[in-house]
Amino acid sequence: MVLPEDTLQSIRDAAAIIASSEYVTCLTGAGISVESGIRPFRGPGGLWTEKGEPSMDGYRRFLRDPKGYWERRLENKSEFGLSLSDKEPNPGHLSLARLEEIGVLKSLVTQNIDNLHYAAGSVNILEIHGNSKWYRCIDCMSRWPNEEFEVKDIPPTCPQCGGLVKTDTVMFGEPIPRKILERCFEESERSDCMIVAGTSATVTPAASLPLIVKRNAGRLIEVNIRESEITYSCDVNVFAPSGESLPILVEEVEKLA
Ligand code: ZN
């Protein structure tokens, strides 16, 4: 698909801002993984829009019955977990990895749990909602890739501290690991430009990160398929799929670098 001229112009405007910024960061959400075949939770075609919102007290229920949680998990992996297992990064993920590789993008905060930014080659990633391919101890916050953690007892406990182990994915009602959250705020405070891609940034705490950049007189670039809650806070709005617009954006930045 060839993007319309006004979209291409907004991409060039965005590239100019990025090239003239000192500390560029990015916030991504479900929209960036849609082109990898991962369904968003909310909005048109959303998993929850179709099947209803999940229970909002998942973490409390886990704490009440961790054995039951693990039995269910080992019996039938959740539909969403299975749907993630064979997915590949798309050109949007690859472009952000490239932007980091050329020294422009300093860090990337994602609300996604699908591991696709790592798969694309990004390095400095802050996963605000965890990663579905890892397990984590809820006490000392040690983490292990799923395939390297042997589940001996149900529920499994941490080899380091004996704490309860669960998926690294942050459940409803579960606090976001404090160190990750602190780093997200630090990175936002340092940013003079943030790219907000594939998210309407309505869910806190992610929603507050672009506002920190704005408050510090930094500039915001939106990459979304349509207008969102953040549209009017942004300096440039690129309304196009991220898998189509981000490769052009990186190409334009490389011309200016
Ligand atoms: Zn532990």
Boltz pocket constraint, residues with backbone or C-beta under 6 A from the ligand:
constraints:
  - pocket:
      binder: B
      contacts: [[A, 137], [A, 138], [A, 139], [A, 140], [A, 141], [A, 142], [A, 158], [A, 159], [A, 160], [A, 161], [A, 162], [A, 163]]
      max_distance: 6.0
